[in-house]
Amino acid sequence: MKKSGVFNSQIAGVLADMGHFDTISIGDAGMPVPPNCKKIDLCVTMGEPKFIDVLQNVLTELEVQRLYLAEEIKKENPQQAAAIKALLPTVPVTYMPHAEMKQALGKANNKAFIRTGECSPYSNIMLESGVIF
């Protein structure tokens, strides 16, 4: 049995399979996921689990070199934007329109989308994998 880190076997498998520049996405309960994107559904009820808790867990095992957020988060959900930056203070951020982010979920290098129970607007992120050497 694992002693720490990501215990969800689907998420752990995706993380172990990621290479440099691959992405994994985490988002709110309402984010539409393209049919060609692996969806790992963690939502158990409205609000659970929280986006930030899932992000924090994933970060225990993933080296992140860049993160992508919807431009709209700055105005519509600044508290969530601040919480994300607090977890990843030195990682460069690229902002894109939310519509572009939805399309990016279907790209080949996006290995999976993790759906949380989060119900606050624009609580979606794409994490670009770095290298540890």
PyRosetta script that sets phi, psi and omega in degrees:
from pyrosetta import init, pose_from_sequence

init()
pose = pose_from_sequence("MKKSGVFNSQIAGVLADMGHFDTISIGDAGMPVPPNCKKIDLCVTMGEPKFIDVLQNVLTELEVQRLYLAEEIKKENPQQAAAIKALLPTVPVTYMPHAEMKQALGKANNKAFIRTGECSPYSNIMLESGVIF")
pose.set_psi(1, 139.0)
pose.set_omega(1, 175.9)
pose.set_phi(2, -62.0)
pose.set_psi(2, 149.3)
pose.set_omega(2, 179.6)
pose.set_phi(3, -99.4)
pose.set_psi(3, -22.6)
pose.set_omega(3, -177.8)
pose.set_phi(4, -162.3)
pose.set_psi(4, 176.0)
pose.set_omega(4, 176.7)
pose.set_phi(5, 89.4)
pose.set_psi(5, -144.2)
pose.set_omega(5, -176.8)
pose.set_phi(6, -87.7)
pose.set_psi(6, 117.6)
pose.set_omega(6, -179.1)
pose.set_phi(7, -92.8)
pose.set_psi(7, -21.9)
pose.set_omega(7, 178.7)
pose.set_phi(8, -66.1)
pose.set_psi(8, 120.3)
pose.set_omega(8, -173.3)
pose.set_phi(9, -65.5)
pose.set_psi(9, -34.1)
pose.set_omega(9, 178.8)
pose.set_phi(10, -67.7)
pose.set_psi(10, -45.4)
pose.set_omega(10, 179.3)
pose.set_phi(11, -65.7)
pose.set_psi(11, -44.6)
pose.set_omega(11, 179.8)
pose.set_phi(12, -58.9)
pose.set_psi(12, -39.6)
pose.set_omega(12, 178.5)
pose.set_phi(13, -65.2)
pose.set_psi(13, -42.9)
pose.set_omega(13, 178.8)
pose.set_phi(14, -64.0)
pose.set_psi(14, -45.0)
pose.set_omega(14, -179.9)
pose.set_phi(15, -61.2)
pose.set_psi(15, -41.6)
pose.set_omega(15, 179.9)
pose.set_phi(16, -65.6)
pose.set_psi(16, -26.3)
pose.set_omega(16, -177.7)
pose.set_phi(17, -88.8)
pose.set_psi(17, -8.1)
pose.set_omega(17, -174.4)
pose.set_phi(18, -75.8)
pose.set_psi(18, 143.9)
pose.set_omega(18, 175.0)
pose.set_phi(19, -118.3)
pose.set_psi(19, 178.3)
pose.set_omega(19, -179.5)
pose.set_phi(20, -57.8)
pose.set_psi(20, 131.4)
pose.set_omega(20, -179.9)
pose.set_phi(21, 78.3)
pose.set_psi(21, -5.4)
pose.set_omega(21, 172.3)
pose.set_phi(22, -68.0)
pose.set_psi(22, 158.3)
pose.set_omega(22, 177.7)
pose.set_phi(23, -126.6)
pose.set_psi(23, 155.5)
pose.set_omega(23, 170.2)
pose.set_phi(24, -133.1)
pose.set_psi(24, 143.2)
pose.set_omega(24, -176.2)
pose.set_phi(25, -117.9)
pose.set_psi(25, 146.6)
pose.set_omega(25, 176.5)
pose.set_phi(26, -129.5)
pose.set_psi(26, 138.1)
pose.set_omega(26, -177.7)
pose.set_phi(27, -155.4)
pose.set_psi(27, 179.8)
pose.set_omega(27, -177.7)
pose.set_phi(28, -77.8)
pose.set_psi(28, 173.2)
pose.set_omega(28, -174.8)
pose.set_phi(29, -66.4)
pose.set_psi(29, -19.6)
pose.set_omega(29, -175.8)
pose.set_phi(30, -99.2)
pose.set_psi(30, -3.1)
pose.set_omega(30, -176.9)
pose.set_phi(31, -66.5)
pose.set_psi(31, 123.8)
pose.set_omega(31, 177.5)
pose.set_phi(32, -74.4)
pose.set_psi(32, 134.4)
pose.set_omega(32, -176.6)
pose.set_phi(33, -112.2)
pose.set_psi(33, 124.8)
pose.set_omega(33, 179.6)
pose.set_phi(34, -61.3)
pose.set_psi(34, 150.4)
pose.set_omega(34, -177.1)
pose.set_phi(35, -62.2)
pose.set_psi(35, -23.5)
pose.set_omega(35, -178.6)
pose.set_phi(36, -89.5)
pose.set_psi(36, 8.1)
pose.set_omega(36, 179.6)
pose.set_phi(37, -107.7)
pose.set_psi(37, 129.9)
pose.set_omega(37, 176.5)
pose.set_phi(38, -64.6)
pose.set_psi(38, 126.2)
pose.set_omega(38, -179.6)
pose.set_phi(39, -110.8)
pose.set_psi(39, 123.7)
pose.set_omega(39, 175.6)
pose.set_phi(40, -108.1)
pose.set_psi(40, 107.6)
pose.set_omega(40, -172.1)
pose.set_phi(41, -95.8)
pose.set_psi(41, 110.6)
pose.set_omega(41, 178.2)
pose.set_phi(42, -101.7)
pose.set_psi(42, -8.7)
pose.set_omega(42, -174.9)
pose.set_phi(43, -61.3)
pose.set_psi(43, 123.6)
pose.set_omega(43, 177.5)
pose.set_phi(44, -110.6)
pose.set_psi(44, -27.1)
pose.set_omega(44, 177.0)
pose.set_phi(45, -166.1)
pose.set_psi(45, 167.5)
pose.set_omega(45, -179.8)
pose.set_phi(46, -56.6)
pose.set_psi(46, 119.2)
pose.set_omega(46, 177.5)
pose.set_phi(47, 94.4)
pose.set_psi(47, -8.8)
pose.set_omega(47, -177.0)
pose.set_phi(48, -130.0)
pose.set_psi(48, 133.0)
pose.set_omega(48, -7.9)
pose.set_phi(49, -75.8)
pose.set_psi(49, 160.8)
pose.set_omega(49, 179.1)
pose.set_phi(50, -74.4)
pose.set_psi(50, 145.3)
pose.set_omega(50, 177.7)
pose.set_phi(51, -53.6)
pose.set_psi(51, -49.3)
pose.set_omega(51, -173.0)
pose.set_phi(52, -65.7)
pose.set_psi(52, -32.9)
pose.set_omega(52, 177.9)
pose.set_phi(53, -67.9)
pose.set_psi(53, -41.1)
pose.set_omega(53, 178.0)
pose.set_phi(54, -67.0)
pose.set_psi(54, -43.9)
pose.set_omega(54, 177.5)
pose.set_phi(55, -57.8)
pose.set_psi(55, -47.9)
pose.set_omega(55, -179.1)
pose.set_phi(56, -58.6)
pose.set_psi(56, -40.5)
pose.set_omega(56, 178.9)
pose.set_phi(57, -65.9)
pose.set_psi(57, -45.9)
pose.set_omega(57, 179.5)
pose.set_phi(58, -60.0)
pose.set_psi(58, -37.6)
pose.set_omega(58, -178.2)
pose.set_phi(59, -67.0)
pose.set_psi(59, -14.7)
pose.set_omega(59, 176.4)
pose.set_phi(60, -68.6)
pose.set_psi(60, -18.0)
pose.set_omega(60, -175.6)
pose.set_phi(61, -126.5)
pose.set_psi(61, -6.0)
pose.set_omega(61, -174.9)
pose.set_phi(62, -115.3)
pose.set_psi(62, 129.2)
pose.set_omega(62, 172.1)
pose.set_phi(63, -83.6)
pose.set_psi(63, 119.2)
pose.set_omega(63, -175.5)
pose.set_phi(64, -109.9)
pose.set_psi(64, 127.5)
pose.set_omega(64, 178.2)
pose.set_phi(65, -104.8)
pose.set_psi(65, -17.8)
pose.set_omega(65, 178.4)
pose.set_phi(66, -159.6)
pose.set_psi(66, 148.4)
pose.set_omega(66, 173.9)
pose.set_phi(67, -127.3)
pose.set_psi(67, 151.8)
pose.set_omega(67, -178.3)
pose.set_phi(68, -121.1)
pose.set_psi(68, 130.7)
pose.set_omega(68, 179.1)
pose.set_phi(69, -130.4)
pose.set_psi(69, 157.3)
pose.set_omega(69, 174.0)
pose.set_phi(70, -72.3)
pose.set_psi(70, 136.6)
pose.set_omega(70, 176.8)
pose.set_phi(71, -53.2)
pose.set_psi(71, -35.8)
pose.set_omega(71, -175.4)
pose.set_phi(72, -65.2)
pose.set_psi(72, -21.2)
pose.set_omega(72, -178.1)
pose.set_phi(73, -62.2)
pose.set_psi(73, -30.7)
pose.set_omega(73, -178.7)
pose.set_phi(74, -57.6)
pose.set_psi(74, -42.6)
pose.set_omega(74, -176.5)
pose.set_phi(75, -93.7)
pose.set_psi(75, -40.0)
pose.set_omega(75, -171.1)
pose.set_phi(76, -88.1)
pose.set_psi(76, -19.8)
pose.set_omega(76, -178.2)
pose.set_phi(77, -153.0)
pose.set_psi(77, 59.9)
pose.set_omega(77, -176.5)
pose.set_phi(78, -63.2)
pose.set_psi(78, -26.9)
pose.set_omega(78, 177.9)
pose.set_phi(79, -64.9)
pose.set_psi(79, -42.9)
pose.set_omega(79, 178.6)
pose.set_phi(80, -67.2)
pose.set_psi(80, -39.6)
pose.set_omega(80, 177.4)
pose.set_phi(81, -59.6)
pose.set_psi(81, -42.2)
pose.set_omega(81, 178.9)
pose.set_phi(82, -66.1)
pose.set_psi(82, -39.6)
pose.set_omega(82, 179.3)
pose.set_phi(83, -64.6)
pose.set_psi(83, -38.9)
pose.set_omega(83, 177.8)
pose.set_phi(84, -64.3)
pose.set_psi(84, -48.5)
pose.set_omega(84, -179.7)
pose.set_phi(85, -61.9)
pose.set_psi(85, -32.8)
pose.set_omega(85, 178.2)
pose.set_phi(86, -65.7)
pose.set_psi(86, -33.7)
pose.set_omega(86, 178.3)
pose.set_phi(87, -78.8)
pose.set_psi(87, -28.2)
pose.set_omega(87, -175.5)
pose.set_phi(88, -130.9)
pose.set_psi(88, 58.7)
pose.set_omega(88, -170.3)
pose.set_phi(89, -64.9)
pose.set_psi(89, -25.0)
pose.set_omega(89, -176.5)
pose.set_phi(90, -105.7)
pose.set_psi(90, 0.2)
pose.set_omega(90, -176.6)
pose.set_phi(91, -87.2)
pose.set_psi(91, 128.7)
pose.set_omega(91, 178.0)
pose.set_phi(92, -61.3)
pose.set_psi(92, 143.6)
pose.set_omega(92, -179.8)
pose.set_phi(93, -114.1)
pose.set_psi(93, 133.0)
pose.set_omega(93, 171.0)
pose.set_phi(94, -113.0)
pose.set_psi(94, 125.5)
pose.set_omega(94, 177.7)
pose.set_phi(95, -98.6)
pose.set_psi(95, 142.6)
pose.set_omega(95, 177.9)
pose.set_phi(96, -142.8)
pose.set_psi(96, 156.5)
pose.set_omega(96, 174.7)
pose.set_phi(97, -59.0)
pose.set_psi(97, 144.5)
pose.set_omega(97, -178.2)
pose.set_phi(98, -55.2)
pose.set_psi(98, -37.3)
pose.set_omega(98, 179.3)
pose.set_phi(99, -61.3)
pose.set_psi(99, -38.0)
pose.set_omega(99, 177.1)
pose.set_phi(100, -68.2)
pose.set_psi(100, -37.9)
pose.set_omega(100, 179.9)
pose.set_phi(101, -62.7)
pose.set_psi(101, -41.9)
pose.set_omega(101, 178.6)
pose.set_phi(102, -59.6)
pose.set_psi(102, -40.9)
pose.set_omega(102, 179.2)
pose.set_phi(103, -68.6)
pose.set_psi(103, -36.4)
pose.set_omega(103, -177.7)
pose.set_phi(104, -64.9)
pose.set_psi(104, -23.0)
pose.set_omega(104, 178.5)
pose.set_phi(105, -60.4)
pose.set_psi(105, -27.3)
pose.set_omega(105, -177.3)
pose.set_phi(106, -88.3)
pose.set_psi(106, -0.5)
pose.set_omega(106, -179.8)
pose.set_phi(107, -72.6)
pose.set_psi(107, 151.9)
pose.set_omega(107, -174.4)
pose.set_phi(108, -60.3)
pose.set_psi(108, -33.1)
pose.set_omega(108, -176.9)
pose.set_phi(109, -81.6)
pose.set_psi(109, -6.0)
pose.set_omega(109, 174.8)
pose.set_phi(110, -86.4)
pose.set_psi(110, 106.9)
pose.set_omega(110, -169.9)
pose.set_phi(111, -76.8)
pose.set_psi(111, -27.1)
pose.set_omega(111, -179.6)
pose.set_phi(112, -170.0)
pose.set_psi(112, 160.6)
pose.set_omega(112, 171.2)
pose.set_phi(113, -120.0)
pose.set_psi(113, 125.6)
pose.set_omega(113, 177.5)
pose.set_phi(114, -99.2)
pose.set_psi(114, 115.3)
pose.set_omega(114, 179.9)
pose.set_phi(115, -90.9)
pose.set_psi(115, 123.5)
pose.set_omega(115, 177.2)
pose.set_phi(116, -101.1)
pose.set_psi(116, -177.1)
pose.set_omega(116, 175.4)
pose.set_phi(117, -94.1)
pose.set_psi(117, 8.3)
pose.set_omega(117, -177.2)
pose.set_phi(118, -57.6)
pose.set_psi(118, 136.7)
pose.set_omega(118, -180.0)
pose.set_phi(119, -126.5)
pose.set_psi(119, 33.8)
pose.set_omega(119, 173.8)
pose.set_phi(120, -112.7)
pose.set_psi(120, 147.1)
pose.set_omega(120, -170.1)
pose.set_phi(121, -64.3)
pose.set_psi(121, 141.1)
pose.set_omega(121, 173.1)
pose.set_phi(122, 60.9)
pose.set_psi(122, 29.4)
pose.set_omega(122, 175.9)
pose.set_phi(123, -85.8)
pose.set_psi(123, 69.0)
pose.set_omega(123, -177.9)
pose.set_phi(124, -137.4)
pose.set_psi(124, 142.8)
pose.set_omega(124, -178.5)
pose.set_phi(125, -146.9)
pose.set_psi(125, 147.0)
pose.set_omega(125, 168.9)
pose.set_phi(126, -115.8)
pose.set_psi(126, 128.9)
pose.set_omega(126, -179.7)
pose.set_phi(127, -108.2)
pose.set_psi(127, 123.2)
pose.set_omega(127, 178.9)
pose.set_phi(128, -94.8)
pose.set_psi(128, 125.1)
pose.set_omega(128, -176.5)
pose.set_phi(129, -71.9)
pose.set_psi(129, 133.9)
pose.set_omega(129, 174.1)
pose.set_phi(130, -100.9)
pose.set_psi(130, -165.4)
pose.set_omega(130, 175.2)
pose.set_phi(131, -120.0)
pose.set_psi(131, 155.5)
pose.set_omega(131, -176.7)
pose.set_phi(132, -100.0)
pose.set_psi(132, 6.7)
pose.set_omega(132, 178.2)
pose.set_phi(133, -126.5)
pose.dump_pdb("model.pdb")
